[in-house]
């Protein structure tokens, strides 16, 4: 997950702490208490919303892959 460090560079320390907590829950597949939603048009893509920050991830089998972490923009969900 070294790519995760690159994704976190654009956020403040306070936001990074919150994002790391959320990512840990996603990786452990403990989605209770998170604003998690399946993305339309995709079979296994989901997003977690925390304020204006979006964490987009893919659940496959027993693994969770973080695809993107960014602030909400018009092109946030374009792949």
DRENDO-1510 file (C-alpha; in Angstrom, 1 decimal, always signed):
<recs>
REC; n; res; u; v; w
REC; 1; UNK; +0.0; +0.0; +0.0 .
REC; 2; UNK; +2.8; +2.4; -0.7 .
REC; 3; UNK; +0.5; +4.1; -3.1 .
REC; 4; UNK; -1.7; +5.0; -0.1 .
REC; 5; UNK; +1.1; +7.4; +1.1 .
REC; 6; UNK; +1.1; +9.2; -2.2 .
REC; 7; UNK; -2.7; +9.6; -2.1 .
REC; 8; UNK; -2.6; +11.0; +1.5 .
REC; 9; UNK; +0.0; +13.7; +0.7 .
REC; 10; UNK; -2.7; +16.1; -0.4 .
REC; 11; UNK; -4.6; +16.1; +2.9 .
REC; 12; UNK; -3.9; +17.8; +6.2 .
REC; 13; UNK; -2.7; +15.8; +9.2 .
REC; 14; UNK; -6.1; +15.8; +10.8 .
REC; 15; UNK; -7.7; +14.5; +7.6 .
REC; 16; UNK; -5.0; +11.9; +7.2 .
REC; 17; UNK; -5.7; +10.5; +10.7 .
REC; 18; UNK; -9.4; +10.2; +9.9 .
REC; 19; UNK; -8.7; +8.7; +6.4 .
REC; 20; UNK; -6.3; +6.1; +7.9 .
REC; 21; UNK; -8.9; +5.1; +10.4 .
REC; 22; UNK; -11.5; +4.6; +7.6 .
REC; 23; UNK; -9.0; +2.7; +5.4 .
REC; 24; UNK; -8.2; +0.4; +8.3 .
REC; 25; UNK; -11.9; -0.4; +8.7 .
REC; 26; UNK; -12.3; -1.0; +5.0 .
REC; 27; UNK; -9.3; -3.3; +4.8 .
REC; 28; UNK; -10.7; -5.3; +7.8 .
REC; 29; UNK; -14.1; -5.3; +6.0 .
REC; 30; UNK; -15.8; -3.6; +9.0 .
REC; 31; UNK; -18.1; -1.2; +7.2 .
REC; 32; UNK; -20.4; -0.6; +10.2 .
REC; 33; UNK; -20.7; +3.1; +11.0 .
REC; 34; UNK; -19.2; +4.2; +7.7 .
REC; 35; UNK; -21.2; +6.1; +5.0 .
REC; 36; UNK; -20.5; +3.3; +2.5 .
REC; 37; UNK; -22.4; +2.9; -0.8 .
REC; 38; UNK; -22.1; +0.7; -3.8 .
REC; 39; UNK; -21.3; +2.6; -7.0 .
REC; 40; UNK; -23.9; +2.2; -9.7 .
REC; 41; UNK; -22.8; +0.4; -12.9 .
REC; 42; UNK; -20.0; -1.5; -11.2 .
REC; 43; UNK; -20.3; -4.9; -9.6 .
REC; 44; UNK; -17.7; -4.6; -6.8 .
REC; 45; UNK; -16.9; -0.9; -6.5 .
REC; 46; UNK; -17.8; +1.1; -3.4 .
REC; 47; UNK; -17.2; +4.5; -1.8 .
REC; 48; UNK; -17.0; +5.8; +1.7 .
REC; 49; UNK; -17.9; +9.4; +2.2 .
REC; 50; UNK; -16.4; +11.5; +5.0 .
REC; 51; UNK; -17.4; +15.2; +4.5 .
REC; 52; UNK; -16.1; +16.1; +1.1 .
REC; 53; UNK; -13.5; +13.3; +1.0 .
REC; 54; UNK; -14.3; +10.1; -1.0 .
REC; 55; UNK; -12.5; +6.8; -0.6 .
REC; 56; UNK; -13.2; +4.5; -3.5 .
REC; 57; UNK; -12.4; +0.9; -3.1 .
REC; 58; UNK; -13.0; -2.5; -4.6 .
REC; 59; UNK; -14.0; -5.6; -2.7 .
REC; 60; UNK; -12.9; -8.9; -4.3 .
REC; 61; UNK; -13.2; -12.2; -2.4 .
REC; 62; UNK; -11.4; -11.6; +0.9 .
REC; 63; UNK; -9.5; -8.5; -0.2 .
REC; 64; UNK; -10.2; -4.8; -0.3 .
REC; 65; UNK; -8.2; -2.6; -2.7 .
REC; 66; UNK; -8.2; +1.1; -2.2 .
REC; 67; UNK; -8.4; +2.7; -5.7 .
REC; 68; UNK; -8.6; +6.4; -4.9 .
REC; 69; UNK; -8.8; +8.9; -2.1 .
REC; 70; UNK; -9.7; +12.5; -3.1 .
REC; 71; UNK; -11.9; +15.4; -2.4 .
REC; 72; UNK; -15.3; +15.4; -4.1 .
REC; 73; UNK; -15.2; +17.0; -7.6 .
REC; 74; UNK; -17.1; +16.6; -10.8 .
REC; 75; UNK; -14.7; +13.9; -12.1 .
REC; 76; UNK; -14.3; +12.0; -8.8 .
REC; 77; UNK; -16.2; +8.9; -10.0 .
REC; 78; UNK; -14.9; +8.7; -13.6 .
REC; 79; UNK; -12.7; +5.7; -14.2 .
</recs>
